[in-house]
Amino acid sequence: VDFGHRLHLLGRLASLSAEDILDRGADGMAKLYVIQRALQARRRHPEAFGPEGVYRPLQALGSKAGHALAYLRGGQCLTVAPRLVVGLGDDWGDTWLELPAGVWANAFTGERRAGGRQAVGSLLARFPVGLWVRERERL
């Protein structure tokens, strides 16, 4: 592992958008970005990731529901990831998730959403995986 290079890449992360990260290709930046942002969320919400932070599956519904994996951690952090993407073709159709009440922010893109029915394609439009953190319980 070239630790010097990894430190250089970490230093650049703050100045890049999610789209910039994806445009970089196979230099390892996307993986480093996901790890860094996930660890930041864990640091800000230790209760969600500690012993009391249970996993709760969130069921996707719609024609491509089998391609989505989603779960809540500690009721505060929502992970959304695609699966079996070869047959997906980046078309989520009418597939959706019901986000719990509150205001949610994507740790990777900064987007904010209200709880309620959300199209999976919209949740993953700017980055291929999502880590949505509940900012507050009510709108």
DRENTORKE-747655 format. One record per residue (C-alpha): x, y, z. Coordinates in nm, 4 decimals, decimal comma. Each point is the difference from the previous one (the first is absolute). Layout:
# residues N
+----------+----------+----------+
|       px |       py |       pz |
+----------+----------+----------+
|        X |        Y |        Z |
...
+----------+----------+----------+
***
This chain:
# residues 139
+----------+----------+----------+
|       px |       py |       pz |
+----------+----------+----------+
|   0,0000 |   0,0000 |   0,0000 |
|   0,1332 |   0,3386 |  -0,0976 |
|  -0,0923 |   0,1899 |   0,3183 |
|   0,1434 |   0,3254 |  -0,1310 |
|  -0,2298 |  -0,0168 |  -0,3005 |
|  -0,2990 |  -0,0877 |   0,2191 |
|   0,0717 |   0,3012 |   0,2249 |
|   0,0203 |   0,2189 |  -0,3090 |
|  -0,3372 |  -0,1316 |  -0,1215 |
|  -0,1557 |   0,0538 |   0,3449 |
|   0,1178 |   0,3608 |  -0,0090 |
|  -0,1793 |   0,0533 |  -0,3315 |
|  -0,3352 |  -0,1516 |   0,1016 |
|  -0,1388 |   0,3138 |   0,1641 |
|   0,0346 |   0,2004 |  -0,3207 |
|  -0,1755 |  -0,2531 |  -0,2251 |
|  -0,3699 |  -0,0642 |  -0,0583 |
|  -0,1500 |  -0,3478 |  -0,0204 |
|  -0,0093 |   0,0376 |  -0,3793 |
|   0,3692 |   0,1004 |  -0,0062 |
|   0,0847 |  -0,3106 |   0,2013 |
|  -0,1825 |  -0,2253 |  -0,2471 |
|   0,1639 |   0,1701 |  -0,2990 |
|   0,3459 |  -0,0881 |   0,1284 |
|  -0,0313 |  -0,3629 |  -0,1038 |
|   0,1941 |  -0,2802 |   0,1611 |
|   0,2511 |   0,1880 |   0,2165 |
|  -0,1609 |  -0,1208 |   0,3246 |
|  -0,1463 |   0,3405 |   0,0833 |
|  -0,3632 |  -0,1198 |   0,0042 |
|   0,0713 |  -0,2758 |   0,2507 |
|   0,2007 |   0,2367 |   0,2186 |
|  -0,2818 |   0,2554 |  -0,0208 |
|  -0,2634 |  -0,2528 |   0,1114 |
|   0,2154 |  -0,1150 |   0,2914 |
|   0,0798 |   0,3551 |   0,1114 |
|  -0,3620 |   0,1210 |  -0,0157 |
|  -0,1330 |  -0,3127 |   0,1734 |
|   0,2532 |   0,0407 |   0,2818 |
|  -0,0971 |   0,3675 |   0,0357 |
|  -0,3668 |  -0,1009 |   0,0326 |
|   0,0957 |  -0,2618 |   0,2566 |
|   0,1944 |   0,2591 |   0,1990 |
|  -0,2967 |   0,2441 |  -0,0046 |
|  -0,2570 |  -0,2690 |   0,0888 |
|   0,1698 |  -0,2543 |   0,2271 |
|  -0,3356 |  -0,1049 |   0,1474 |
|  -0,1074 |  -0,1324 |  -0,3399 |
|   0,3107 |  -0,2142 |  -0,0369 |
|   0,0467 |  -0,1182 |   0,3592 |
|  -0,1462 |  -0,3078 |   0,1700 |
|  -0,3483 |   0,1571 |   0,0074 |
|   0,0108 |   0,0915 |  -0,3697 |
|  -0,1920 |  -0,2956 |  -0,1343 |
|  -0,0428 |  -0,0723 |  -0,3682 |
|  -0,3515 |   0,0253 |  -0,1410 |
|  -0,0590 |  -0,1013 |  -0,3616 |
|  -0,1899 |   0,2461 |  -0,2138 |
|  -0,1956 |  -0,1710 |  -0,2776 |
|   0,0108 |   0,1506 |  -0,3467 |
|  -0,3210 |  -0,0298 |  -0,1991 |
|  -0,0586 |   0,0108 |  -0,3743 |
|   0,1039 |  -0,1833 |  -0,3142 |
|   0,3748 |   0,0087 |   0,0772 |
|  -0,0208 |  -0,0492 |   0,3776 |
|   0,2219 |  -0,3079 |  -0,0238 |
|   0,2852 |   0,2244 |  -0,1097 |
|  -0,0035 |   0,2160 |   0,3152 |
|   0,1448 |  -0,0674 |   0,3419 |
|  -0,0915 |   0,2437 |   0,2765 |
|   0,0185 |   0,0011 |   0,3770 |
|  -0,0154 |   0,2401 |   0,2924 |
|   0,2681 |  -0,0007 |   0,2646 |
|  -0,1102 |   0,1259 |   0,3395 |
|  -0,2957 |   0,1735 |  -0,1649 |
|   0,2352 |   0,2824 |  -0,1030 |
|   0,2048 |  -0,1202 |  -0,2970 |
|  -0,1442 |  -0,1506 |  -0,3165 |
|   0,2184 |  -0,1961 |  -0,2394 |
|  -0,1249 |  -0,0483 |  -0,3561 |
|   0,1917 |  -0,2104 |  -0,2496 |
|  -0,0727 |  -0,1620 |  -0,3350 |
|   0,0409 |  -0,3731 |  -0,0518 |
|   0,0066 |  -0,2163 |  -0,3124 |
|   0,0707 |   0,3120 |  -0,2043 |
|   0,0711 |  -0,1753 |  -0,3315 |
|  -0,3713 |  -0,0580 |  -0,0520 |
|  -0,0931 |   0,3421 |   0,1301 |
|   0,1328 |   0,2204 |  -0,2787 |
|  -0,0161 |   0,3060 |   0,2309 |
|  -0,3791 |  -0,0009 |  -0,0342 |
|  -0,1786 |  -0,0243 |   0,3332 |
|  -0,3460 |   0,0375 |  -0,1542 |
|  -0,2690 |   0,0400 |   0,2650 |
|   0,2132 |  -0,1343 |   0,2880 |
|  -0,0197 |   0,1949 |   0,3240 |
|   0,0788 |   0,0024 |   0,3728 |
|  -0,1991 |   0,1481 |   0,2861 |
|   0,2414 |   0,2157 |   0,2022 |
|  -0,0953 |   0,0475 |   0,3642 |
|  -0,1209 |   0,3445 |   0,1069 |
|   0,2563 |   0,2759 |   0,0220 |
|   0,2560 |   0,1767 |  -0,2120 |
|   0,2700 |  -0,2199 |  -0,1515 |
|   0,3364 |   0,1097 |  -0,1434 |
|   0,2137 |  -0,2086 |  -0,2330 |
|   0,3513 |  -0,0287 |   0,1462 |
|   0,1448 |  -0,0382 |  -0,3500 |
|  -0,1770 |   0,2765 |  -0,1926 |
|  -0,1421 |   0,2393 |   0,2598 |
|  -0,3524 |  -0,0319 |  -0,1450 |
|  -0,2866 |   0,0335 |   0,2460 |
|  -0,3352 |  -0,1790 |  -0,0093 |
|  -0,3094 |  -0,0123 |   0,2143 |
|  -0,1185 |  -0,3339 |   0,1277 |
|  -0,2675 |  -0,1793 |  -0,1974 |
|  -0,0128 |  -0,1794 |  -0,3331 |
|   0,3211 |   0,0473 |  -0,1991 |
|   0,0928 |  -0,1446 |  -0,3383 |
|   0,3089 |  -0,2197 |   0,0309 |
|   0,1333 |   0,1389 |  -0,3278 |
|  -0,0215 |   0,3487 |   0,1465 |
|   0,1747 |  -0,1049 |   0,3227 |
|   0,2903 |  -0,1411 |  -0,2049 |
|   0,0001 |   0,2486 |  -0,2895 |
|   0,3221 |   0,1833 |   0,0894 |
|   0,2024 |  -0,2799 |   0,1617 |
|  -0,0356 |  -0,3776 |  -0,0398 |
|  -0,0551 |  -0,0645 |   0,3736 |
|  -0,1704 |   0,2086 |   0,2643 |
|   0,0577 |   0,0646 |   0,3667 |
|  -0,2893 |   0,2151 |   0,1163 |
|   0,0272 |   0,1437 |   0,3510 |
|  -0,3045 |   0,1315 |   0,1835 |
|   0,0693 |   0,3639 |   0,0881 |
|  -0,3177 |   0,0440 |   0,2001 |
|  -0,3169 |  -0,1906 |   0,0811 |
|  -0,2490 |   0,2597 |  -0,1230 |
|  -0,0146 |   0,2307 |  -0,3033 |
+----------+----------+----------+
***
